[in-house]
Amino acid sequence: MTAAVKSSPRITSQLVNGILAIKPLADLAKNRARNMMIKRAESIGVYWHDQVQALRSRSDSASSQVSSQVSPQWEQELAQVQSANLTYPDYYLRMFHAYEDGNLSWDAAMEVEVAAHAVHARVWPDSGEQGDMRLRQSYQTVLQEQINTAPQNILDIGCSVGMSTFALQALYPQAQITGVDLSPHFLTIAQYRTEQRERGEDYAIQPSLAPSPDQAAQIPSPTWLHAAAEATGLPDASFDLVSAHLLFHELPQSAAIDILQEARRLLRPGGHIAIMDMNPRSEIYAKMPPYILTLLKSTEPYLDEYFALNLEEAIEQAGFQSPIVACNTPRHRTVIARVR
């Protein structure tokens, strides 16, 4: 009888990398990962294709009769958000999340909301459609426990289409919040959602834990900035909290370290950095079946670098006190540190 060999996580990861180095297999894995997300979304009542079509055509309904064409208004509004002088870092100009153009595309931007609900439906075994809300709520709980004084100026780095920003707005309704992202497509959606909320309009996929449209009309709206999180161009010591929600696993280590240094520059004395992301020490990832790990890594090009980064040490080296680490879900952690 031949004994079964149990691969270590490192060996398994290397085998997966070898599979993904073969383009046809990598493409197959990416397509499979995407189809699984769409199917999961539909199973929890998030009708992926209908919601995305409604957003593309800027319709108020998610009807199958809605045009699949991208409304010309999107390009007009993108021009207003986009920084013409911004040079994209090389690490950003590659495929992310199975999109050939990465985050620099309408497809990626218009599927963020539905994808978030699909992915987070499995954070807890019984979470389903409440998974996204529970995840964001778990982050808010850690912020409330660890930050005694409500921040007045908040920077949400890697804010995407604003889901994390709107959740911060609900937690700190009197704060001035700035969302920064490298994707002008994401920021255009964020600005559109902001204007909808200012008008008191409802829409199908409300950001989890965000203020209601009526409440949003009464509190400061976020400001959106097209810039790299490692080079924002914002003034020194201008924020009380720098928040990064599910950003760092999408970064090479060099960019992650640069962002920590930029956050230190931007924070006032007594300010905090808070990073909520995948927990590399979670047993879920250590015991993940190779097939599932292949699907995950096919859409996350920097996952190995993130898992290998000693984030707590990097935070201290950037000028922060020893961080506090809280496991806020079975597979996520929040790392919070105060300016030294």
Secondary structure by P-SEA (a helix, b strand, c coil): cbbbbbbcaaaaaaaaaaaaacaaaaaaaaaaaaaaaaaaaaaaccaaaaaaaaaaaccccccccccccccaaaaaaaaaaccccccccccccccccccccccccaaaaaaaaaaaaaaacccccccccaaaaaaaaaaaaaaaacccccccbbbbccccccaaaaaaaaaccccbbbbbbccaaaaaaaaaaaaaaaacccccccccccccaaaaaccbbbbbbbccccccccccccccbbbbccccccccaaaaaaaaaaaaaacccccbbbbbcccccccccccccaaaaaaaaaaccaaaaaaacaaaaaaaaacccbbbbbcccccbbbbbbccc
